[in-house]
Amino acid sequence: MGKGKGHIPLRTCISCGEKRNKKELIRLALDRHLQLVRDDQGKKQGRGAYICKSISCKENLSKHKKLKRVFRSEKNITLSPDLKI
Ligand SMILES: [Zn+2]
C-alpha cells in the first residue's frame, strides 16, 4: 500500500470466508446447469464467486452444503471435474 496505485480489489473466499487480493483467488462461475466451473478469464456468464487456491478450500467446497446458500439455490450445485480434488 501507499504506492499510489489505487485500491486492491478484495474478494471473499466462499469456502473459508477470508478476504484476499483478487489475484490470489480462483474465480468461479455457476453455469445454467448449476455446475460450478473455473472461470479464469472472468468472462463466463452467470453468477461469480471466488475461492483460495489452497487445497483445503477446495476440499471444503466439495464437502459443505454451503454452495447452495452462497448461490441461493434450492437445487444441488455440482462441481466441475477440475474443481474436485
Ligand atoms: Zn479460502
PDB file of the backbone (N, CA, C, O) and the ligand in Angstrom, with CONECT records:
HET     ZN  A 101       1
ATOM      1  N   MET A   1       0.836  -1.194   0.000  1.00  0.00           N
ATOM      2  CA  MET A   1       0.000   0.000   0.000  1.00  0.00           C
ATOM      3  C   MET A   1       0.878   1.255   0.000  1.00  0.00           C
ATOM      4  O   MET A   1       2.090   1.200   0.213  1.00  0.00           O
ATOM      5  N   GLY A   2       0.232   2.352  -0.241  1.00  0.00           N
ATOM      6  CA  GLY A   2       0.953   3.608  -0.185  1.00  0.00           C
ATOM      7  C   GLY A   2       1.775   3.898  -1.424  1.00  0.00           C
ATOM      8  O   GLY A   2       2.639   4.774  -1.400  1.00  0.00           O
ATOM      9  N   LYS A   3       1.527   3.192  -2.482  1.00  0.00           N
ATOM     10  CA  LYS A   3       2.278   3.435  -3.695  1.00  0.00           C
ATOM     11  C   LYS A   3       1.477   4.209  -4.734  1.00  0.00           C
ATOM     12  O   LYS A   3       1.904   4.379  -5.876  1.00  0.00           O
ATOM     13  N   GLY A   4       0.317   4.670  -4.315  1.00  0.00           N
ATOM     14  CA  GLY A   4      -0.475   5.487  -5.212  1.00  0.00           C
ATOM     15  C   GLY A   4      -1.042   4.739  -6.397  1.00  0.00           C
ATOM     16  O   GLY A   4      -1.292   5.325  -7.450  1.00  0.00           O
ATOM     17  N   LYS A   5      -1.243   3.458  -6.227  1.00  0.00           N
ATOM     18  CA  LYS A   5      -1.739   2.654  -7.341  1.00  0.00           C
ATOM     19  C   LYS A   5      -3.223   2.349  -7.206  1.00  0.00           C
ATOM     20  O   LYS A   5      -3.736   1.452  -7.874  1.00  0.00           O
ATOM     21  N   GLY A   6      -3.904   3.077  -6.360  1.00  0.00           N
ATOM     22  CA  GLY A   6      -5.312   2.799  -6.166  1.00  0.00           C
ATOM     23  C   GLY A   6      -5.504   1.615  -5.247  1.00  0.00           C
ATOM     24  O   GLY A   6      -4.547   1.036  -4.732  1.00  0.00           O
ATOM     25  N   HIS A   7      -6.756   1.271  -5.057  1.00  0.00           N
ATOM     26  CA  HIS A   7      -7.003   0.198  -4.093  1.00  0.00           C
ATOM     27  C   HIS A   7      -6.906  -1.167  -4.764  1.00  0.00           C
ATOM     28  O   HIS A   7      -7.101  -1.314  -5.970  1.00  0.00           O
ATOM     29  N   ILE A   8      -6.604  -2.139  -3.947  1.00  0.00           N
ATOM     30  CA  ILE A   8      -6.528  -3.513  -4.438  1.00  0.00           C
ATOM     31  C   ILE A   8      -7.900  -4.144  -4.298  1.00  0.00           C
ATOM     32  O   ILE A   8      -8.490  -4.113  -3.218  1.00  0.00           O
ATOM     33  N   PRO A   9      -8.414  -4.716  -5.375  1.00  0.00           N
ATOM     34  CA  PRO A   9      -9.741  -5.329  -5.250  1.00  0.00           C
ATOM     35  C   PRO A   9      -9.699  -6.574  -4.370  1.00  0.00           C
ATOM     36  O   PRO A   9      -8.944  -7.510  -4.631  1.00  0.00           O
ATOM     37  N   LEU A  10     -10.504  -6.568  -3.350  1.00  0.00           N
ATOM     38  CA  LEU A  10     -10.560  -7.715  -2.453  1.00  0.00           C
ATOM     39  C   LEU A  10     -11.825  -8.510  -2.713  1.00  0.00           C
ATOM     40  O   LEU A  10     -12.892  -7.954  -2.977  1.00  0.00           O
ATOM     41  N   ARG A  11     -11.680  -9.813  -2.631  1.00  0.00           N
ATOM     42  CA  ARG A  11     -12.833 -10.688  -2.788  1.00  0.00           C
ATOM     43  C   ARG A  11     -12.838 -11.677  -1.634  1.00  0.00           C
ATOM     44  O   ARG A  11     -11.796 -11.988  -1.055  1.00  0.00           O
ATOM     45  N   THR A  12     -14.003 -12.154  -1.317  1.00  0.00           N
ATOM     46  CA  THR A  12     -14.127 -13.087  -0.214  1.00  0.00           C
ATOM     47  C   THR A  12     -14.172 -14.518  -0.730  1.00  0.00           C
ATOM     48  O   THR A  12     -14.923 -14.840  -1.651  1.00  0.00           O
ATOM     49  N   CYS A  13     -13.359 -15.366  -0.123  1.00  0.00           N
ATOM     50  CA  CYS A  13     -13.386 -16.790  -0.464  1.00  0.00           C
ATOM     51  C   CYS A  13     -14.681 -17.392   0.066  1.00  0.00           C
ATOM     52  O   CYS A  13     -14.993 -17.248   1.248  1.00  0.00           O
ATOM     53  N   ILE A  14     -15.435 -18.063  -0.797  1.00  0.00           N
ATOM     54  CA  ILE A  14     -16.710 -18.614  -0.333  1.00  0.00           C
ATOM     55  C   ILE A  14     -16.497 -19.854   0.519  1.00  0.00           C
ATOM     56  O   ILE A  14     -17.439 -20.346   1.140  1.00  0.00           O
ATOM     57  N   SER A  15     -15.279 -20.365   0.557  1.00  0.00           N
ATOM     58  CA  SER A  15     -15.022 -21.547   1.358  1.00  0.00           C
ATOM     59  C   SER A  15     -14.604 -21.191   2.783  1.00  0.00           C
ATOM     60  O   SER A  15     -15.220 -21.661   3.739  1.00  0.00           O
ATOM     61  N   CYS A  16     -13.575 -20.375   2.937  1.00  0.00           N
ATOM     62  CA  CYS A  16     -13.100 -20.042   4.290  1.00  0.00           C
ATOM     63  C   CYS A  16     -13.541 -18.668   4.753  1.00  0.00           C
ATOM     64  O   CYS A  16     -13.413 -18.346   5.934  1.00  0.00           O
ATOM     65  N   GLY A  17     -14.059 -17.851   3.844  1.00  0.00           N
ATOM     66  CA  GLY A  17     -14.552 -16.539   4.237  1.00  0.00           C
ATOM     67  C   GLY A  17     -13.482 -15.466   4.360  1.00  0.00           C
ATOM     68  O   GLY A  17     -13.790 -14.344   4.762  1.00  0.00           O
ATOM     69  N   GLU A  18     -12.230 -15.777   4.024  1.00  0.00           N
ATOM     70  CA  GLU A  18     -11.156 -14.779   4.096  1.00  0.00           C
ATOM     71  C   GLU A  18     -11.225 -13.816   2.926  1.00  0.00           C
ATOM     72  O   GLU A  18     -11.580 -14.188   1.807  1.00  0.00           O
ATOM     73  N   LYS A  19     -10.880 -12.581   3.205  1.00  0.00           N
ATOM     74  CA  LYS A  19     -10.788 -11.603   2.125  1.00  0.00           C
ATOM     75  C   LYS A  19      -9.367 -11.581   1.597  1.00  0.00           C
ATOM     76  O   LYS A  19      -8.409 -11.491   2.365  1.00  0.00           O
ATOM     77  N   ARG A  20      -9.238 -11.662   0.308  1.00  0.00           N
ATOM     78  CA  ARG A  20      -7.920 -11.677  -0.301  1.00  0.00           C
ATOM     79  C   ARG A  20      -7.912 -10.839  -1.564  1.00  0.00           C
ATOM     80  O   ARG A  20      -8.949 -10.494  -2.130  1.00  0.00           O
ATOM     81  N   ASN A  21      -6.698 -10.531  -1.977  1.00  0.00           N
ATOM     82  CA  ASN A  21      -6.487  -9.918  -3.282  1.00  0.00           C
ATOM     83  C   ASN A  21      -7.087 -10.835  -4.345  1.00  0.00           C
ATOM     84  O   ASN A  21      -6.850 -12.043  -4.362  1.00  0.00           O
ATOM     85  N   LYS A  22      -7.852 -10.239  -5.205  1.00  0.00           N
ATOM     86  CA  LYS A  22      -8.499 -10.979  -6.287  1.00  0.00           C
ATOM     87  C   LYS A  22      -7.535 -11.912  -7.028  1.00  0.00           C
ATOM     88  O   LYS A  22      -7.904 -13.010  -7.445  1.00  0.00           O
ATOM     89  N   LYS A  23      -6.315 -11.455  -7.177  1.00  0.00           N
ATOM     90  CA  LYS A  23      -5.344 -12.252  -7.938  1.00  0.00           C
ATOM     91  C   LYS A  23      -4.917 -13.523  -7.229  1.00  0.00           C
ATOM     92  O   LYS A  23      -4.367 -14.433  -7.850  1.00  0.00           O
ATOM     93  N   GLU A  24      -5.169 -13.589  -5.930  1.00  0.00           N
ATOM     94  CA  GLU A  24      -4.782 -14.782  -5.176  1.00  0.00           C
ATOM     95  C   GLU A  24      -5.913 -15.792  -5.122  1.00  0.00           C
ATOM     96  O   GLU A  24      -5.800 -16.837  -4.482  1.00  0.00           O
ATOM     97  N   LEU A  25      -6.986 -15.472  -5.790  1.00  0.00           N
ATOM     98  CA  LEU A  25      -8.151 -16.348  -5.733  1.00  0.00           C
ATOM     99  C   LEU A  25      -8.461 -16.924  -7.102  1.00  0.00           C
ATOM    100  O   LEU A  25      -8.035 -16.397  -8.130  1.00  0.00           O
ATOM    101  N   ILE A  26      -9.203 -18.006  -7.093  1.00  0.00           N
ATOM    102  CA  ILE A  26      -9.692 -18.588  -8.338  1.00  0.00           C
ATOM    103  C   ILE A  26     -11.118 -18.093  -8.543  1.00  0.00           C
ATOM    104  O   ILE A  26     -11.956 -18.183  -7.645  1.00  0.00           O
ATOM    105  N   ARG A  27     -11.376 -17.577  -9.721  1.00  0.00           N
ATOM    106  CA  ARG A  27     -12.745 -17.152  -9.990  1.00  0.00           C
ATOM    107  C   ARG A  27     -13.576 -18.338 -10.452  1.00  0.00           C
ATOM    108  O   ARG A  27     -13.140 -19.167 -11.251  1.00  0.00           O
ATOM    109  N   LEU A  28     -14.778 -18.385  -9.922  1.00  0.00           N
ATOM    110  CA  LEU A  28     -15.695 -19.462 -10.279  1.00  0.00           C
ATOM    111  C   LEU A  28     -16.960 -18.852 -10.844  1.00  0.00           C
ATOM    112  O   LEU A  28     -17.322 -17.721 -10.522  1.00  0.00           O
ATOM    113  N   ALA A  29     -17.618 -19.607 -11.678  1.00  0.00           N
ATOM    114  CA  ALA A  29     -18.912 -19.153 -12.186  1.00  0.00           C
ATOM    115  C   ALA A  29     -19.889 -20.315 -12.132  1.00  0.00           C
ATOM    116  O   ALA A  29     -19.527 -21.471 -12.352  1.00  0.00           O
ATOM    117  N   LEU A  30     -21.111 -19.986 -11.838  1.00  0.00           N
ATOM    118  CA  LEU A  30     -22.153 -21.001 -11.806  1.00  0.00           C
ATOM    119  C   LEU A  30     -22.865 -20.978 -13.145  1.00  0.00           C
ATOM    120  O   LEU A  30     -23.488 -19.980 -13.507  1.00  0.00           O
ATOM    121  N   ASP A  31     -22.773 -22.064 -13.872  1.00  0.00           N
ATOM    122  CA  ASP A  31     -23.412 -22.056 -15.189  1.00  0.00           C
ATOM    123  C   ASP A  31     -24.893 -22.414 -15.079  1.00  0.00           C
ATOM    124  O   ASP A  31     -25.397 -22.695 -13.991  1.00  0.00           O
ATOM    125  N   ARG A  32     -25.568 -22.400 -16.201  1.00  0.00           N
ATOM    126  CA  ARG A  32     -27.023 -22.561 -16.119  1.00  0.00           C
ATOM    127  C   ARG A  32     -27.441 -23.984 -15.788  1.00  0.00           C
ATOM    128  O   ARG A  32     -28.610 -24.248 -15.508  1.00  0.00           O
ATOM    129  N   HIS A  33     -26.483 -24.894 -15.819  1.00  0.00           N
ATOM    130  CA  HIS A  33     -26.793 -26.265 -15.400  1.00  0.00           C
ATOM    131  C   HIS A  33     -26.469 -26.480 -13.929  1.00  0.00           C
ATOM    132  O   HIS A  33     -26.419 -27.614 -13.454  1.00  0.00           O
ATOM    133  N   LEU A  34     -26.250 -25.387 -13.218  1.00  0.00           N
ATOM    134  CA  LEU A  34     -25.899 -25.432 -11.800  1.00  0.00           C
ATOM    135  C   LEU A  34     -24.614 -26.203 -11.556  1.00  0.00           C
ATOM    136  O   LEU A  34     -24.457 -26.897 -10.552  1.00  0.00           O
ATOM    137  N   GLN A  35     -23.719 -26.063 -12.489  1.00  0.00           N
ATOM    138  CA  GLN A  35     -22.388 -26.615 -12.273  1.00  0.00           C
ATOM    139  C   GLN A  35     -21.424 -25.459 -12.045  1.00  0.00           C
ATOM    140  O   GLN A  35     -21.408 -24.473 -12.781  1.00  0.00           O
ATOM    141  N   LEU A  36     -20.627 -25.617 -11.001  1.00  0.00           N
ATOM    142  CA  LEU A  36     -19.656 -24.593 -10.686  1.00  0.00           C
ATOM    143  C   LEU A  36     -18.365 -24.878 -11.452  1.00  0.00           C
ATOM    144  O   LEU A  36     -17.771 -25.948 -11.316  1.00  0.00           O
ATOM    145  N   VAL A  37     -17.955 -23.929 -12.237  1.00  0.00           N
ATOM    146  CA  VAL A  37     -16.792 -24.141 -13.099  1.00  0.00           C
ATOM    147  C   VAL A  37     -15.744 -23.060 -12.837  1.00  0.00           C
ATOM    148  O   VAL A  37     -16.057 -21.982 -12.330  1.00  0.00           O
ATOM    149  N   ARG A  38     -14.513 -23.365 -13.186  1.00  0.00           N
ATOM    150  CA  ARG A  38     -13.458 -22.351 -13.110  1.00  0.00           C
ATOM    151  C   ARG A  38     -13.676 -21.322 -14.201  1.00  0.00           C
ATOM    152  O   ARG A  38     -14.079 -21.643 -15.319  1.00  0.00           O
ATOM    153  N   ASP A  39     -13.404 -20.099 -13.854  1.00  0.00           N
ATOM    154  CA  ASP A  39     -13.609 -19.016 -14.807  1.00  0.00           C
ATOM    155  C   ASP A  39     -12.364 -18.135 -14.792  1.00  0.00           C
ATOM    156  O   ASP A  39     -12.402 -16.985 -14.354  1.00  0.00           O
ATOM    157  N   ASP A  40     -11.286 -18.685 -15.270  1.00  0.00           N
ATOM    158  CA  ASP A  40     -10.001 -17.995 -15.173  1.00  0.00           C
ATOM    159  C   ASP A  40      -9.977 -16.679 -15.946  1.00  0.00           C
ATOM    160  O   ASP A  40      -9.266 -15.747 -15.572  1.00  0.00           O
ATOM    161  N   GLN A  41     -10.747 -16.607 -17.014  1.00  0.00           N
ATOM    162  CA  GLN A  41     -10.768 -15.368 -17.794  1.00  0.00           C
ATOM    163  C   GLN A  41     -11.754 -14.355 -17.226  1.00  0.00           C
ATOM    164  O   GLN A  41     -11.715 -13.176 -17.578  1.00  0.00           O
ATOM    165  N   GLY A  42     -12.628 -14.815 -16.354  1.00  0.00           N
ATOM    166  CA  GLY A  42     -13.635 -13.917 -15.800  1.00  0.00           C
ATOM    167  C   GLY A  42     -14.683 -13.508 -16.813  1.00  0.00           C
ATOM    168  O   GLY A  42     -15.278 -12.437 -16.699  1.00  0.00           O
ATOM    169  N   LYS A  43     -14.911 -14.350 -17.799  1.00  0.00           N
ATOM    170  CA  LYS A  43     -15.810 -13.969 -18.890  1.00  0.00           C
ATOM    171  C   LYS A  43     -17.076 -14.796 -18.976  1.00  0.00           C
ATOM    172  O   LYS A  43     -17.949 -14.541 -19.806  1.00  0.00           O
ATOM    173  N   LYS A  44     -17.162 -15.782 -18.115  1.00  0.00           N
ATOM    174  CA  LYS A  44     -18.333 -16.645 -18.219  1.00  0.00           C
ATOM    175  C   LYS A  44     -19.583 -15.929 -17.727  1.00  0.00           C
ATOM    176  O   LYS A  44     -19.535 -15.049 -16.867  1.00  0.00           O
ATOM    177  N   GLN A  45     -20.694 -16.341 -18.304  1.00  0.00           N
ATOM    178  CA  GLN A  45     -21.983 -15.829 -17.858  1.00  0.00           C
ATOM    179  C   GLN A  45     -22.321 -16.485 -16.530  1.00  0.00           C
ATOM    180  O   GLN A  45     -21.790 -17.539 -16.180  1.00  0.00           O
ATOM    181  N   GLY A  46     -23.199 -15.848 -15.818  1.00  0.00           N
ATOM    182  CA  GLY A  46     -23.662 -16.469 -14.590  1.00  0.00           C
ATOM    183  C   GLY A  46     -23.051 -15.835 -13.369  1.00  0.00           C
ATOM    184  O   GLY A  46     -22.198 -14.952 -13.458  1.00  0.00           O
ATOM    185  N   ARG A  47     -23.497 -16.295 -12.246  1.00  0.00           N
ATOM    186  CA  ARG A  47     -23.070 -15.695 -11.015  1.00  0.00           C
ATOM    187  C   ARG A  47     -21.649 -16.104 -10.660  1.00  0.00           C
ATOM    188  O   ARG A  47     -21.286 -17.273 -10.792  1.00  0.00           O
ATOM    189  N   GLY A  48     -20.860 -15.168 -10.220  1.00  0.00           N
ATOM    190  CA  GLY A  48     -19.465 -15.451  -9.916  1.00  0.00           C
ATOM    191  C   GLY A  48     -19.195 -15.600  -8.436  1.00  0.00           C
ATOM    192  O   GLY A  48     -19.963 -15.135  -7.594  1.00  0.00           O
ATOM    193  N   ALA A  49     -18.090 -16.257  -8.136  1.00  0.00           N
ATOM    194  CA  ALA A  49     -17.649 -16.401  -6.754  1.00  0.00           C
ATOM    195  C   ALA A  49     -16.145 -16.632  -6.784  1.00  0.00           C
ATOM    196  O   ALA A  49     -15.558 -16.851  -7.844  1.00  0.00           O
ATOM    197  N   TYR A  50     -15.545 -16.582  -5.630  1.00  0.00           N
ATOM    198  CA  TYR A  50     -14.096 -16.769  -5.579  1.00  0.00           C
ATOM    199  C   TYR A  50     -13.730 -17.745  -4.476  1.00  0.00           C
ATOM    200  O   TYR A  50     -14.368 -17.779  -3.425  1.00  0.00           O
ATOM    201  N   ILE A  51     -12.691 -18.543  -4.725  1.00  0.00           N
ATOM    202  CA  ILE A  51     -12.107 -19.321  -3.625  1.00  0.00           C
ATOM    203  C   ILE A  51     -10.593 -19.225  -3.685  1.00  0.00           C
ATOM    204  O   ILE A  51     -10.014 -18.920  -4.728  1.00  0.00           O
ATOM    205  N   CYS A  52      -9.960 -19.492  -2.541  1.00  0.00           N
ATOM    206  CA  CYS A  52      -8.498 -19.522  -2.450  1.00  0.00           C
ATOM    207  C   CYS A  52      -7.960 -20.658  -3.309  1.00  0.00           C
ATOM    208  O   CYS A  52      -8.679 -21.587  -3.677  1.00  0.00           O
ATOM    209  N   LYS A  53      -6.682 -20.553  -3.610  1.00  0.00           N
ATOM    210  CA  LYS A  53      -6.063 -21.618  -4.400  1.00  0.00           C
ATOM    211  C   LYS A  53      -5.670 -22.816  -3.540  1.00  0.00           C
ATOM    212  O   LYS A  53      -5.194 -23.824  -4.062  1.00  0.00           O
ATOM    213  N   SER A  54      -5.862 -22.715  -2.253  1.00  0.00           N
ATOM    214  CA  SER A  54      -5.408 -23.794  -1.379  1.00  0.00           C
ATOM    215  C   SER A  54      -6.281 -25.034  -1.522  1.00  0.00           C
ATOM    216  O   SER A  54      -7.476 -24.952  -1.806  1.00  0.00           O
ATOM    217  N   ILE A  55      -5.652 -26.173  -1.317  1.00  0.00           N
ATOM    218  CA  ILE A  55      -6.377 -27.435  -1.431  1.00  0.00           C
ATOM    219  C   ILE A  55      -7.469 -27.520  -0.375  1.00  0.00           C
ATOM    220  O   ILE A  55      -8.552 -28.044  -0.637  1.00  0.00           O
ATOM    221  N   SER A  56      -7.186 -27.006   0.821  1.00  0.00           N
ATOM    222  CA  SER A  56      -8.187 -27.139   1.876  1.00  0.00           C
ATOM    223  C   SER A  56      -9.464 -26.373   1.525  1.00  0.00           C
ATOM    224  O   SER A  56     -10.564 -26.812   1.860  1.00  0.00           O
ATOM    225  N   CYS A  57      -9.322 -25.261   0.872  1.00  0.00           N
ATOM    226  CA  CYS A  57     -10.529 -24.533   0.499  1.00  0.00           C
ATOM    227  C   CYS A  57     -11.307 -25.272  -0.583  1.00  0.00           C
ATOM    228  O   CYS A  57     -12.538 -25.260  -0.587  1.00  0.00           O
ATOM    229  N   LYS A  58     -10.598 -25.907  -1.487  1.00  0.00           N
ATOM    230  CA  LYS A  58     -11.306 -26.701  -2.497  1.00  0.00           C
ATOM    231  C   LYS A  58     -11.994 -27.891  -1.850  1.00  0.00           C
ATOM    232  O   LYS A  58     -13.109 -28.260  -2.217  1.00  0.00           O
ATOM    233  N   GLU A  59     -11.310 -28.483  -0.884  1.00  0.00           N
ATOM    234  CA  GLU A  59     -11.912 -29.611  -0.183  1.00  0.00           C
ATOM    235  C   GLU A  59     -13.189 -29.194   0.518  1.00  0.00           C
ATOM    236  O   GLU A  59     -14.218 -29.861   0.423  1.00  0.00           O
ATOM    237  N   ASN A  60     -13.103 -28.081   1.221  1.00  0.00           N
ATOM    238  CA  ASN A  60     -14.279 -27.558   1.913  1.00  0.00           C
ATOM    239  C   ASN A  60     -15.447 -27.369   0.973  1.00  0.00           C
ATOM    240  O   ASN A  60     -16.594 -27.671   1.299  1.00  0.00           O
ATOM    241  N   LEU A  61     -15.131 -26.870  -0.180  1.00  0.00           N
ATOM    242  CA  LEU A  61     -16.163 -26.575  -1.153  1.00  0.00           C
ATOM    243  C   LEU A  61     -16.934 -27.831  -1.546  1.00  0.00           C
ATOM    244  O   LEU A  61     -18.156 -27.803  -1.689  1.00  0.00           O
ATOM    245  N   SER A  62     -16.210 -28.921  -1.716  1.00  0.00           N
ATOM    246  CA  SER A  62     -16.904 -30.129  -2.152  1.00  0.00           C
ATOM    247  C   SER A  62     -17.602 -30.832  -0.998  1.00  0.00           C
ATOM    248  O   SER A  62     -18.510 -31.633  -1.218  1.00  0.00           O
ATOM    249  N   LYS A  63     -17.190 -30.541   0.221  1.00  0.00           N
ATOM    250  CA  LYS A  63     -17.796 -31.206   1.375  1.00  0.00           C
ATOM    251  C   LYS A  63     -19.065 -30.513   1.858  1.00  0.00           C
ATOM    252  O   LYS A  63     -20.064 -31.155   2.182  1.00  0.00           O
ATOM    253  N   HIS A  64     -18.999 -29.219   1.895  1.00  0.00           N
ATOM    254  CA  HIS A  64     -20.077 -28.493   2.559  1.00  0.00           C
ATOM    255  C   HIS A  64     -21.263 -28.235   1.652  1.00  0.00           C
ATOM    256  O   HIS A  64     -21.168 -28.250   0.425  1.00  0.00           O
ATOM    257  N   LYS A  65     -22.365 -28.002   2.302  1.00  0.00           N
ATOM    258  CA  LYS A  65     -23.589 -27.668   1.577  1.00  0.00           C
ATOM    259  C   LYS A  65     -23.685 -26.164   1.360  1.00  0.00           C
ATOM    260  O   LYS A  65     -24.708 -25.663   0.894  1.00  0.00           O
ATOM    261  N   LYS A  66     -22.634 -25.454   1.693  1.00  0.00           N
ATOM    262  CA  LYS A  66     -22.754 -24.004   1.696  1.00  0.00           C
ATOM    263  C   LYS A  66     -22.915 -23.413   0.310  1.00  0.00           C
ATOM    264  O   LYS A  66     -23.348 -22.270   0.168  1.00  0.00           O
ATOM    265  N   LEU A  67     -22.574 -24.170  -0.700  1.00  0.00           N
ATOM    266  CA  LEU A  67     -22.731 -23.655  -2.064  1.00  0.00           C
ATOM    267  C   LEU A  67     -24.167 -23.242  -2.336  1.00  0.00           C
ATOM    268  O   LEU A  67     -24.431 -22.214  -2.959  1.00  0.00           O
ATOM    269  N   LYS A  68     -25.081 -24.062  -1.858  1.00  0.00           N
ATOM    270  CA  LYS A  68     -26.493 -23.755  -2.087  1.00  0.00           C
ATOM    271  C   LYS A  68     -26.854 -22.434  -1.445  1.00  0.00           C
ATOM    272  O   LYS A  68     -27.651 -21.665  -1.982  1.00  0.00           O
ATOM    273  N   ARG A  69     -26.259 -22.175  -0.289  1.00  0.00           N
ATOM    274  CA  ARG A  69     -26.545 -20.927   0.394  1.00  0.00           C
ATOM    275  C   ARG A  69     -25.889 -19.752  -0.330  1.00  0.00           C
ATOM    276  O   ARG A  69     -26.501 -18.703  -0.529  1.00  0.00           O
ATOM    277  N   VAL A  70     -24.630 -19.956  -0.717  1.00  0.00           N
ATOM    278  CA  VAL A  70     -23.899 -18.881  -1.382  1.00  0.00           C
ATOM    279  C   VAL A  70     -24.637 -18.415  -2.632  1.00  0.00           C
ATOM    280  O   VAL A  70     -24.746 -17.218  -2.900  1.00  0.00           O
ATOM    281  N   PHE A  71     -25.135 -19.375  -3.381  1.00  0.00           N
ATOM    282  CA  PHE A  71     -25.790 -19.021  -4.637  1.00  0.00           C
ATOM    283  C   PHE A  71     -27.303 -18.969  -4.506  1.00  0.00           C
ATOM    284  O   PHE A  71     -28.018 -18.834  -5.499  1.00  0.00           O
ATOM    285  N   ARG A  72     -27.777 -19.074  -3.296  1.00  0.00           N
ATOM    286  CA  ARG A  72     -29.220 -19.038  -3.016  1.00  0.00           C
ATOM    287  C   ARG A  72     -29.978 -19.968  -3.963  1.00  0.00           C
ATOM    288  O   ARG A  72     -30.971 -19.594  -4.586  1.00  0.00           O
ATOM    289  N   SER A  73     -29.473 -21.172  -4.038  1.00  0.00           N
ATOM    290  CA  SER A  73     -30.093 -22.148  -4.919  1.00  0.00           C
ATOM    291  C   SER A  73     -30.805 -23.196  -4.085  1.00  0.00           C
ATOM    292  O   SER A  73     -30.301 -23.607  -3.040  1.00  0.00           O
ATOM    293  N   GLU A  74     -31.954 -23.625  -4.531  1.00  0.00           N
ATOM    294  CA  GLU A  74     -32.660 -24.679  -3.825  1.00  0.00           C
ATOM    295  C   GLU A  74     -32.203 -26.032  -4.318  1.00  0.00           C
ATOM    296  O   GLU A  74     -32.395 -27.048  -3.651  1.00  0.00           O
ATOM    297  N   LYS A  75     -31.603 -26.037  -5.480  1.00  0.00           N
ATOM    298  CA  LYS A  75     -31.153 -27.306  -6.044  1.00  0.00           C
ATOM    299  C   LYS A  75     -29.676 -27.508  -5.752  1.00  0.00           C
ATOM    300  O   LYS A  75     -28.943 -26.570  -5.438  1.00  0.00           O
ATOM    301  N   ASN A  76     -29.272 -28.745  -5.866  1.00  0.00           N
ATOM    302  CA  ASN A  76     -27.872 -29.045  -5.617  1.00  0.00           C
ATOM    303  C   ASN A  76     -26.980 -28.474  -6.702  1.00  0.00           C
ATOM    304  O   ASN A  76     -27.334 -28.444  -7.881  1.00  0.00           O
ATOM    305  N   ILE A  77     -25.820 -28.024  -6.270  1.00  0.00           N
ATOM    306  CA  ILE A  77     -24.835 -27.488  -7.194  1.00  0.00           C
ATOM    307  C   ILE A  77     -23.702 -28.500  -7.301  1.00  0.00           C
ATOM    308  O   ILE A  77     -23.195 -28.990  -6.292  1.00  0.00           O
ATOM    309  N   THR A  78     -23.318 -28.800  -8.511  1.00  0.00           N
ATOM    310  CA  THR A  78     -22.223 -29.748  -8.686  1.00  0.00           C
ATOM    311  C   THR A  78     -20.944 -28.990  -9.019  1.00  0.00           C
ATOM    312  O   THR A  78     -20.965 -27.855  -9.495  1.00  0.00           O
ATOM    313  N   LEU A  79     -19.846 -29.658  -8.752  1.00  0.00           N
ATOM    314  CA  LEU A  79     -18.547 -29.053  -9.068  1.00  0.00           C
ATOM    315  C   LEU A  79     -18.024 -29.649 -10.350  1.00  0.00           C
ATOM    316  O   LEU A  79     -18.116 -30.856 -10.573  1.00  0.00           O
ATOM    317  N   SER A  80     -17.475 -28.796 -11.191  1.00  0.00           N
ATOM    318  CA  SER A  80     -16.889 -29.332 -12.414  1.00  0.00           C
ATOM    319  C   SER A  80     -15.662 -30.163 -12.049  1.00  0.00           C
ATOM    320  O   SER A  80     -15.065 -29.952 -10.993  1.00  0.00           O
ATOM    321  N   PRO A  81     -15.283 -31.102 -12.907  1.00  0.00           N
ATOM    322  CA  PRO A  81     -14.179 -32.012 -12.575  1.00  0.00           C
ATOM    323  C   PRO A  81     -12.886 -31.303 -12.194  1.00  0.00           C
ATOM    324  O   PRO A  81     -12.131 -31.815 -11.367  1.00  0.00           O
ATOM    325  N   ASP A  82     -12.614 -30.152 -12.769  1.00  0.00           N
ATOM    326  CA  ASP A  82     -11.353 -29.503 -12.442  1.00  0.00           C
ATOM    327  C   ASP A  82     -11.370 -28.815 -11.076  1.00  0.00           C
ATOM    328  O   ASP A  82     -10.356 -28.269 -10.642  1.00  0.00           O
ATOM    329  N   LEU A  83     -12.499 -28.840 -10.412  1.00  0.00           N
ATOM    330  CA  LEU A  83     -12.547 -28.287  -9.060  1.00  0.00           C
ATOM    331  C   LEU A  83     -12.514 -29.376  -8.001  1.00  0.00           C
ATOM    332  O   LEU A  83     -12.442 -29.099  -6.804  1.00  0.00           O
ATOM    333  N   LYS A  84     -12.567 -30.605  -8.456  1.00  0.00           N
ATOM    334  CA  LYS A  84     -12.521 -31.701  -7.492  1.00  0.00           C
ATOM    335  C   LYS A  84     -11.077 -32.045  -7.200  1.00  0.00           C
ATOM    336  O   LYS A  84     -10.184 -31.813  -8.015  1.00  0.00           O
ATOM    337  N   ILE A  85     -10.867 -32.600  -6.024  1.00  0.00           N
ATOM    338  CA  ILE A  85      -9.511 -32.952  -5.627  1.00  0.00           C
ATOM    339  C   ILE A  85      -9.196 -34.346  -6.159  1.00  0.00           C
ATOM    340  O   ILE A  85      -8.096 -34.855  -5.943  1.00  0.00           O
TER     341      ILE A  85
HETATM  342 ZN    ZN A 101     -10.372 -19.848   1.321  1.00  0.00          ZN2+
END
